[in-house]
Amino acid sequence: MMFNKEVSVFTFGLFLILAGAISKLFNWPQANLVMAIGLVFELLAALLFAWKKVNNK
């Protein structure tokens, strides 16, 4: 069950980073914010993965 959450958060983070990069090409003012939120989701996915590894000693 936890693996699906990790993949979902990771995929959404990648989508936000990609959307931010594309919108940066069109000079959208919030592009950096969208990419930063994507990086936060990527960090959350990494923390979920690490938490699962620590708990499965």
Rosetta blueprint (number, residue, H / E / L):
1 M L
2 M H
3 F H
4 N H
5 K H
6 E H
7 V H
8 S H
9 V H
10 F H
11 T H
12 F H
13 G H
14 L H
15 F H
16 L H
17 I H
18 L H
19 A H
20 G H
21 A H
22 I H
23 S H
24 K H
25 L H
26 F L
27 N L
28 W L
29 P L
30 Q L
31 A H
32 N H
33 L H
34 V H
35 M H
36 A H
37 I H
38 G H
39 L H
40 V H
41 F H
42 E H
43 L H
44 L H
45 A H
46 A H
47 L H
48 L H
49 F H
50 A H
51 W H
52 K H
53 K H
54 V H
55 N H
56 N L
57 K L
